[in-house]
Structure formats: C-alpha cells, structure tokens
Amino acid sequence: MIERILEAGNLTRACMEVVKNKGAGGVDKMPVRKLKAYLDANREKLCHSVRSGEYLPQPIRGKQIPKGNKKMRLLGIPTAIDRM
C-alpha cells in the first residue's frame, strides 16, 4: 500500500491538491506555493524516509481564530509537507 501511495503520480496529485487548497504554512513556515519545488528537490529522500519508517510529521502550529459567537477556537495547522 505504501508503494502505491508513494508512486510519482500520486505524490504529484497530492501536492497539487494541497497547493490548490492554499492555506497557511505550518511550524516550518514553508508557504504552500513552494511545495512543488520542495517535492521535486526532495522526492527520493521523502520516499525513503516514509519507506524506512523514519518519517516523523512536524508539530502542529496552533492559531486562534474567531468563531461566530465572539469566542475563539484553536485551529491546528500542519506543515504543507505533512498535508501532502
């Protein structure tokens, strides 16, 4: 199953979905618009770390956002890489 997920076409599609959705950067502050360049430069390293079980997601960045009732709620924002 992991091999199918890591196929080049699947990673590219996942990357494009994250980019299309836009959104804020995570704790690494990498803008979503830079995800494709990151994937192009680091695809083999990323795939190897997933296959070997060494990949660890980054911490989630917390951001307070207003709710409709004038209260705030905490939004968890993963890195663009972890979203992919």
C-alpha positions as CSV (number, residue, x, y, z in Angstrom):
1,M,0.0,0.0,0.0
2,I,2.8,2.4,0.9
3,E,4.4,1.9,-2.6
4,R,1.2,2.9,-4.3
5,I,0.9,6.0,-2.2
6,L,4.5,6.9,-3.0
7,E,4.1,6.5,-6.7
8,A,5.2,9.7,-8.5
9,G,1.7,10.3,-9.9
10,N,0.1,10.0,-6.5
11,L,2.5,12.3,-4.8
12,T,2.2,14.9,-7.6
13,R,-1.6,14.8,-7.4
14,A,-1.5,15.1,-3.6
15,C,0.9,18.0,-4.0
16,M,-1.3,19.8,-6.4
17,E,-4.4,19.4,-4.2
18,V,-2.5,20.9,-1.2
19,V,-1.3,23.8,-3.4
20,K,-4.8,24.3,-4.9
21,N,-6.3,24.5,-1.4
22,K,-3.7,27.2,-0.4
23,G,-3.7,27.7,3.4
24,A,-1.2,28.9,5.9
25,G,2.2,27.4,6.5
26,G,2.9,25.2,9.5
27,V,5.6,25.4,12.1
28,D,8.3,25.2,9.3
29,K,6.8,28.4,7.8
30,M,7.1,27.0,4.3
31,P,4.5,28.6,2.1
32,V,2.2,26.1,0.3
33,R,3.2,27.6,-3.1
34,K,6.7,26.2,-2.6
35,L,5.6,22.7,-2.0
36,K,6.0,21.5,-5.6
37,A,9.6,22.8,-5.8
38,Y,10.3,21.1,-2.4
39,L,8.8,17.8,-3.7
40,D,10.8,18.0,-6.9
41,A,14.0,18.5,-5.0
42,N,13.4,16.0,-2.1
43,R,11.1,13.3,-3.6
44,E,13.6,10.4,-3.2
45,K,14.6,11.5,0.3
46,L,11.0,11.8,1.4
47,C,10.0,8.5,-0.1
48,H,13.0,6.8,1.5
49,S,12.1,8.2,5.0
50,V,8.5,7.0,4.6
51,R,9.5,3.5,3.4
52,S,12.1,3.1,6.2
53,G,9.7,4.3,8.9
54,E,11.9,7.2,9.7
55,Y,9.5,9.9,8.6
56,L,8.0,11.9,11.5
57,P,5.4,14.6,11.0
58,Q,6.3,18.0,12.3
59,P,4.4,19.5,15.3
60,I,1.1,21.2,14.5
61,R,1.1,25.0,14.6
62,G,-1.8,26.4,16.7
63,K,-3.6,29.6,15.6
64,Q,-6.6,31.2,17.4
65,I,-9.4,32.1,15.0
66,P,-12.7,33.8,15.9
67,K,-15.9,31.8,16.0
68,G,-19.3,33.3,15.1
69,N,-20.3,33.8,18.8
70,K,-17.3,36.2,19.5
71,K,-15.4,33.3,21.1
72,M,-12.1,32.0,19.8
73,R,-11.2,28.4,18.8
74,L,-7.8,26.8,18.3
75,L,-7.0,25.7,14.7
76,G,-4.3,23.2,14.2
77,I,-2.2,23.8,11.0
78,P,0.1,21.0,9.8
79,T,3.1,21.7,7.5
80,A,2.4,21.6,3.8
81,I,4.6,18.5,3.5
82,D,2.5,16.7,6.2
83,R,-0.7,17.7,4.4
84,M,0.6,16.1,1.2
